[in-house]
Amino acid sequence: METADSLELVLAQALRVATGGRPGPVVLEIPEDVFSAEAADPPSGAVAWGPADFAYPRHRSAPSPDAVEQAAALLAGAERPLILAGGGVTFSDASLAVRALAEAQQIPVTTSISGKGTIDETSPLAAGAAGQFGTVRGNAALRAADVVLVLGCKLGSLTTHSWQLPTPGQAVIHADVDGEEIGRTGPVAVGIVADARETANALAQALAGRTPNGNWLDSLEGEGGAAQPDPAGAIPPHLLADVLGEALREDDVLVCDASLASGWGAAFVPVRRPRSFIAPRGLAGIGWGGGGVVGARLATPPDRRMVLLTGDGAWGYCLSEFETAARLGLDLTYIVLNNAALAWITHIEARREQPLRSLFSDVDFSGVARAMGGEGERVTNLEAFEVALQTALSTPGPYLIDALTAQDASPIISLADLPDGGARDAYT
């Protein structure tokens, strides 16, 4: 911004950029001299603000009829069709449309981390999340499908096991609002530059009246996430996540910090409805969760309970935000997976037979929480965690559970962990 009087026009442009195309944040830079300058009071009214200026996506691009016809033909002829739903489905508010397409055509659905909630993960059509932070079934489904409809997913390294999936032998239909993403990571049979909701609705119409094949997910072996080592007396994080999943209501919200915490939530906590799971879309941004959960709490109706799942390394970057939550009296449950390590790094060090240099001393984060004006409790076993979780979810204000978890545990799953090494021939 160069002049004080340009605020309305510049802000309008920022909102257009933020809500158009691929929605995202915009930085509005105001120099100190402009920020201190005199401005019209009230504003000039050059811009008429309305709800549409703050809604996204601002515009919905429709798929071309030819592309829809080609995609519908591929799906109709597939023996094992699969929908891979990404964050674009969430941003487009397309979950109901994708779910309707899947149910009408009996097409199983797997998701990226950002796409969790596209389908009720207790549905028979839900394969679970795919990728290194995914489930056995979600990855097996992505490996076994003969036609993959990719909706609003960038096919990044985490979802595709460093671009090993989909394989060249699988037919990919890739729909995204950003044409640059289509074909970026591998061959595409049909590319659709369009909004996810518009695409799902168009495909549902094109396939209407067709007799669908049965749900082929039942042919896949394996359940849950990656196999886990003996916890050696500490709390197994995957079992903690199971308990958390059982305790959460359908309309509760789970926020996961970056790194392994996102994996535990993605693979082991089922999500029932859209916009109930929030995790960073990139990798290695540990520490965003403390501020992220405060923002999510303020933007979400108070009757929806909210939980942050974070690691101790990430929490060390942002624990001062707990004071903000206490000062504002925000109803939040914090779960710190405290293994006294930056585990992602220590696991790499251990594989390379290097000294473990990313270990921490014993920090009682529950005591820190109490010192900041909230409630806190340390637990050392799964039974104590279950009791503490019920207390935290029913206690007004911020409540932190410091859970001492296994240091060697990891939610990361590889293709070699799948039945028969994830080979497609196993499911034909």
Secondary structure, 3 states (H helix, E strand, C coil): CCCHHHHHHHHHHHHHHHHCCCCCCCCCCCCHHHHCCCCCCCCCCCCCCCHHHCCCCCCCCCCCHHHHHHHHHHHHHCCCEEEEECHHHHHCCCHHHHHHHHHHHCCCEEECCCCCCCCCCCCCCEEEECCCCCCHHHHHHHHHCCEEEEECCCCCHHHHCCCCCCCCCCEEEEEECCHHHCCCCCCCCEEEECCHHHHHHHHHHHHCCCCCCCCHHHHCCCCCCCCCCCCCCCECHHHHHHHHHHHCCCCCEEEECCCHHHHHHHHHCCCCCCCCEECCCCCCCCCCHHHHHHHHHHHCCCCCCEEEEEEHHHHHHHCCHHHHHHHHCCCEEEEEEECCECHHHHHHHHHCCCCCCCECCCCCHHHHHHHCCCEEEEECCHHHHHHHHHHHHHCCCEEEEEEEECCCCCCCCCHHHCHHHHCHHHHC
